Amino acid sequence: MAEREEAVPAARSRSSSCASFDDSYFYQNYVPLSNLPTPPLGHSNSTTRPSSLLLLFPNEPLAPALLGPAIHLTNLIPSSTSLITPSRTTVHAILTRADLPIEILALAACILDSLSSRFALTWRLGCPLNTPTAPPAPPQEPHIDNVHPEVLVLSALILGSQFLDDLSSCTQTYARDWGCSKWSCEQINFTQRCLLENIGYSLLPLCEESFIKYAVRDMERAARRSETAIYNSARDGHGSDSKTEGKGMAVSGPGAQITPAETPTLEKTCLHFVPCPEQFSGRWELYGTATDTGG
């Protein structure tokens, strides 16, 4: 027992001395990491992935009910397939043009969710580069990152539609009507083949009722977490400048924060000054509060 009692104070003294030594060593040898200013967000050395272009028809409307499925399907595109960040608006436009039942959308989500890590390399190495919208003499050599990654969603939708619906069309029709002619038939056919090979051509197990219901719930959850107003303003290019005017109303700002409406100015506010009978000279009453007029 005596040896234990002597060991405890010794351990405490060593821990306290180590703590003091660490503190003193830190303050004596501390050097700021860098004296250089933080580069701006748009700096050339930024590692932010480039965003995909909006592949839309002129003045094309988007179905608000398909926003949740568009968000969920966009998030299921493997990030390693392309250096370009997939566009949620482009996927939303594809879903609006296709106008498919929710079960087919859920099956497409199950296909993308079942892909293994080997899919990206296989697709990048073998996908054709003959994009139909490319100029006849491109200034740069065609590269796989010039192929928009939203073709994975388009191909998964085609597979789901052909598997669950007997009335299917040719690839050229899908490329023109759903894909806005942004991908060639060779690219779509190769992407479908890669998807099927990666999942072992097993579409029937993915049609299990529990899988479909789970995918539908994920889409509904994505729709609830999104803010349609912010998404539409970002698509139209207005940003957060557009506000809802009105007395006693609140507008949704970025980050799902409820911010008060615009502060009323003197031009928009009617002030009523009432003179006080007792002290009329030099004093006025504003809604019951006496204030000096300086006169």
C-alpha positions as CSV (number, residue, x, y, z in Angstrom):
1,M,0.0,0.0,0.0
2,A,2.8,2.4,0.8
3,E,4.4,1.7,-2.5
4,R,1.1,2.5,-4.3
5,E,0.7,5.8,-2.4
6,E,4.2,6.8,-3.3
7,A,3.7,5.9,-7.0
8,V,0.5,8.0,-7.4
9,P,2.1,11.4,-6.4
10,A,5.1,10.6,-8.5
11,A,2.9,9.9,-11.6
12,R,1.0,13.1,-10.9
13,S,4.2,15.1,-10.6
14,R,5.5,13.7,-13.9
15,S,2.2,14.5,-15.7
16,S,2.2,18.0,-14.3
17,S,5.8,18.6,-15.3
18,C,5.1,17.2,-18.8
19,A,2.1,19.5,-19.2
20,S,4.2,22.5,-18.1
21,F,7.0,21.5,-20.4
22,D,4.7,21.1,-23.3
23,D,3.1,24.5,-22.7
24,S,6.5,26.2,-22.3
25,Y,7.9,24.4,-25.3
26,F,4.9,25.4,-27.4
27,Y,5.0,29.1,-26.6
28,Q,8.8,29.3,-27.0
29,N,8.8,27.6,-30.4
30,Y,5.5,28.6,-31.9
31,V,5.7,30.0,-35.4
32,P,2.7,30.9,-37.5
33,L,2.1,28.6,-40.4
34,S,2.3,31.2,-43.0
35,N,2.5,35.0,-43.3
36,L,1.0,35.0,-46.7
37,P,-2.6,36.1,-47.1
38,T,-5.3,33.6,-47.8
39,P,-5.9,33.3,-51.6
40,P,-9.3,34.3,-52.9
41,L,-11.9,31.7,-53.8
42,G,-11.4,32.2,-57.5
43,H,-7.6,31.7,-57.3
44,S,-6.0,29.7,-60.1
45,N,-4.6,27.2,-57.6
46,S,-8.1,26.3,-56.3
47,T,-8.9,22.6,-56.2
48,T,-12.6,23.1,-56.8
49,R,-14.0,20.8,-59.4
50,P,-15.4,22.5,-62.5
51,S,-19.2,22.4,-62.9
52,S,-21.0,20.8,-65.7
53,L,-22.7,23.1,-68.2
54,L,-26.5,23.4,-68.2
55,L,-27.8,21.1,-71.0
56,L,-31.3,22.6,-71.5
57,F,-33.5,23.6,-74.4
58,P,-34.3,27.3,-74.7
59,N,-37.0,28.4,-72.1
60,E,-37.4,24.8,-71.0
61,P,-39.7,24.4,-67.9
62,L,-38.7,22.0,-65.1
63,A,-41.3,20.0,-63.1
64,P,-41.1,20.9,-59.4
65,A,-42.3,17.5,-58.3
66,L,-39.1,15.9,-59.9
67,L,-36.7,18.1,-57.9
68,G,-36.2,15.5,-55.2
69,P,-35.5,12.6,-57.6
70,A,-33.1,14.9,-59.5
71,I,-31.1,15.7,-56.4
72,H,-31.0,12.0,-55.3
73,L,-29.9,10.7,-58.8
74,T,-27.3,13.4,-59.1
75,N,-25.8,12.5,-55.8
76,L,-25.6,8.9,-56.8
77,I,-23.3,9.6,-59.8
78,P,-19.8,8.3,-58.7
79,S,-17.5,11.2,-58.2
80,S,-14.6,9.3,-59.7
81,T,-16.2,9.0,-63.1
82,S,-15.4,12.6,-64.1
83,L,-13.6,15.7,-62.9
84,I,-16.7,17.7,-63.8
85,T,-19.3,18.1,-61.1
86,P,-22.7,16.8,-62.3
87,S,-25.4,19.4,-62.8
88,R,-28.5,18.9,-60.8
89,T,-30.4,21.1,-63.2
90,T,-29.4,19.0,-66.2
91,V,-30.6,15.8,-64.4
92,H,-33.8,17.7,-63.5
93,A,-34.4,18.5,-67.2
94,I,-33.8,14.9,-68.2
95,L,-36.4,13.7,-65.8
96,T,-38.8,16.3,-66.9
97,R,-38.4,15.4,-70.6
98,A,-38.7,11.6,-69.8
99,D,-41.8,12.0,-67.6
100,L,-41.4,8.5,-66.2
101,P,-43.2,6.8,-63.3
102,I,-41.6,7.0,-59.8
103,E,-40.9,3.3,-59.9
104,I,-38.6,3.6,-62.9
105,L,-36.8,6.5,-61.3
106,A,-36.4,4.4,-58.2
107,L,-35.0,1.5,-60.2
108,A,-32.5,3.9,-61.9
109,A,-31.4,5.0,-58.4
110,C,-30.9,1.4,-57.4
111,I,-28.8,0.8,-60.4
112,L,-26.5,3.7,-59.7
113,D,-26.4,2.9,-56.0
114,S,-25.3,-0.7,-56.8
115,L,-22.2,0.3,-58.8
116,S,-18.8,-0.9,-57.5
117,S,-15.6,1.1,-57.3
118,R,-14.4,-0.6,-60.6
119,F,-17.1,1.1,-62.7
120,A,-15.4,4.5,-63.0
121,L,-12.1,3.1,-64.4
122,T,-13.9,0.9,-66.9
123,W,-16.2,3.7,-68.1
124,R,-13.4,6.2,-68.4
125,L,-11.1,3.9,-70.3
126,G,-13.7,2.7,-72.9
127,C,-16.3,5.5,-73.3
128,P,-16.4,6.9,-76.9
129,L,-15.4,10.6,-77.2
130,N,-17.4,11.4,-80.3
131,T,-19.8,14.0,-78.6
132,P,-22.4,15.1,-81.2
133,T,-22.2,18.7,-80.1
134,A,-18.4,19.0,-80.5
135,P,-17.1,21.2,-83.3
136,P,-15.8,19.5,-86.4
137,A,-12.2,20.7,-85.6
138,P,-11.8,21.0,-81.8
139,P,-8.8,23.0,-80.7
140,Q,-8.0,20.4,-78.0
141,E,-7.7,16.7,-78.2
142,P,-11.0,15.0,-77.0
143,H,-10.9,13.8,-73.4
144,I,-13.1,11.7,-71.3
145,D,-13.7,14.6,-68.9
146,N,-15.4,16.5,-71.8
147,V,-18.2,13.9,-71.7
148,H,-20.8,15.1,-69.2
149,P,-21.3,12.7,-66.4
150,E,-25.1,13.1,-66.4
151,V,-25.1,10.4,-69.2
152,L,-25.0,7.8,-66.3
153,V,-28.4,9.0,-65.1
154,L,-29.8,9.0,-68.7
155,S,-28.5,5.5,-69.3
156,A,-29.9,4.2,-66.0
157,L,-33.3,5.7,-66.8
158,I,-33.2,4.0,-70.2
159,L,-32.4,0.6,-68.7
160,G,-35.1,1.0,-66.1
161,S,-37.7,2.1,-68.7
162,Q,-36.8,-0.8,-71.1
163,F,-36.9,-3.3,-68.2
164,L,-40.2,-2.3,-66.7
165,D,-42.0,-1.0,-69.8
166,D,-42.4,-3.0,-73.0
167,L,-42.9,0.1,-75.1
168,S,-39.3,1.1,-75.6
169,S,-37.7,3.3,-78.3
170,C,-34.4,3.2,-80.0
171,T,-31.3,4.9,-78.6
172,Q,-31.4,7.7,-81.1
173,T,-34.8,8.7,-79.8
174,Y,-33.7,8.7,-76.2
175,A,-30.6,10.7,-77.1
176,R,-32.7,13.3,-78.9
177,D,-35.8,13.6,-76.7
178,W,-34.4,12.9,-73.2
179,G,-30.7,13.8,-73.7
180,C,-31.2,17.0,-75.7
181,S,-28.8,15.5,-78.3
182,K,-25.8,16.1,-76.0
183,W,-24.5,12.5,-76.1
184,S,-24.0,10.2,-79.0
185,C,-25.7,6.9,-79.4
186,E,-22.3,5.2,-79.0
187,Q,-21.8,6.9,-75.6
188,I,-25.2,6.0,-74.3
189,N,-25.0,2.3,-75.5
190,F,-21.5,1.9,-74.0
191,T,-22.6,3.5,-70.7
192,Q,-25.6,1.1,-70.5
193,R,-23.4,-1.9,-71.2
194,C,-21.0,-0.8,-68.5
195,L,-23.8,-0.4,-66.0
196,L,-25.2,-3.9,-66.8
197,E,-21.7,-5.5,-66.6
198,N,-20.9,-3.9,-63.3
199,I,-24.1,-5.1,-61.6
200,G,-23.8,-8.6,-63.2
201,Y,-26.9,-8.0,-65.5
202,S,-29.0,-8.5,-62.4
203,L,-31.9,-6.0,-62.8
204,L,-34.6,-8.3,-61.4
205,P,-33.2,-8.4,-57.8
206,L,-33.1,-4.5,-57.8
207,C,-36.8,-4.5,-58.5
208,E,-37.6,-5.9,-55.1
209,E,-40.4,-3.9,-53.4
210,S,-38.3,-3.0,-50.4
211,F,-35.5,-1.6,-52.5
212,I,-37.9,0.5,-54.6
213,K,-39.7,1.9,-51.5
214,Y,-36.4,2.8,-49.9
215,A,-35.3,4.6,-53.1
216,V,-38.6,6.5,-53.2
217,R,-38.2,7.5,-49.5
218,D,-34.7,8.8,-50.3
219,M,-36.1,10.9,-53.1
220,E,-38.8,12.3,-50.9
221,R,-36.3,13.1,-48.2
222,A,-34.1,14.9,-50.7
223,A,-37.1,17.0,-51.8
224,R,-37.9,18.0,-48.2
225,R,-34.4,19.1,-47.6
226,S,-34.2,21.2,-50.7
227,E,-35.5,24.7,-51.1
228,T,-37.2,25.2,-54.4
229,A,-37.0,29.0,-54.2
230,I,-33.2,29.1,-53.8
231,Y,-32.8,26.5,-56.5
232,N,-34.9,28.4,-59.0
233,S,-33.1,31.7,-58.3
234,A,-29.7,30.0,-58.8
235,R,-30.9,28.5,-62.1
236,D,-32.2,31.9,-63.3
237,G,-29.0,33.7,-62.2
238,H,-30.6,36.0,-59.8
239,G,-28.8,34.7,-56.7
240,S,-30.1,35.9,-53.4
241,D,-31.0,39.4,-54.5
242,S,-34.7,38.5,-55.1
243,K,-36.7,39.1,-52.0
244,T,-40.3,38.7,-51.1
245,E,-41.8,42.1,-50.1
246,G,-44.7,42.3,-47.8
247,K,-45.6,43.5,-44.3
248,G,-45.0,40.9,-41.6
249,M,-43.6,38.3,-43.9
250,A,-40.3,36.4,-43.8
251,V,-38.2,35.1,-46.6
252,S,-35.9,32.1,-46.8
253,G,-32.3,33.0,-47.2
254,P,-29.2,30.8,-47.9
255,G,-28.7,27.9,-45.6
256,A,-32.3,27.4,-44.7
257,Q,-32.3,30.4,-42.3
258,I,-35.4,32.4,-41.8
259,T,-34.5,36.1,-42.2
260,P,-36.7,39.0,-41.6
261,A,-38.2,40.9,-44.6
262,E,-36.7,44.1,-45.8
263,T,-36.4,46.8,-43.1
264,P,-38.9,49.6,-43.7
265,T,-37.5,53.0,-44.6
266,L,-38.8,56.4,-43.8
267,E,-40.3,56.7,-47.3
268,K,-42.4,53.5,-46.6
269,T,-43.3,54.3,-43.0
270,C,-46.0,56.8,-42.0
271,L,-45.1,58.5,-38.8
272,H,-47.8,60.3,-36.8
273,F,-46.7,63.1,-34.5
274,V,-49.2,64.2,-31.9
275,P,-48.7,67.5,-30.0
276,C,-48.8,67.3,-26.2
277,P,-51.4,69.8,-24.8
278,E,-49.5,70.5,-21.6
279,Q,-46.1,71.2,-23.3
280,F,-46.9,72.2,-26.8
281,S,-43.9,74.5,-27.2
282,G,-40.9,72.5,-28.4
283,R,-42.2,69.0,-27.5
284,W,-44.1,66.4,-29.6
285,E,-45.3,63.0,-28.9
286,L,-44.7,60.0,-31.3
287,Y,-47.0,57.1,-30.6
288,G,-47.1,58.1,-26.9
289,T,-43.3,58.8,-26.5
290,A,-42.2,62.4,-26.0
291,T,-39.3,63.5,-28.1
292,D,-37.6,66.9,-28.5
293,T,-37.9,68.6,-31.9
294,G,-34.9,70.8,-31.3
295,G,-37.1,73.9,-31.7
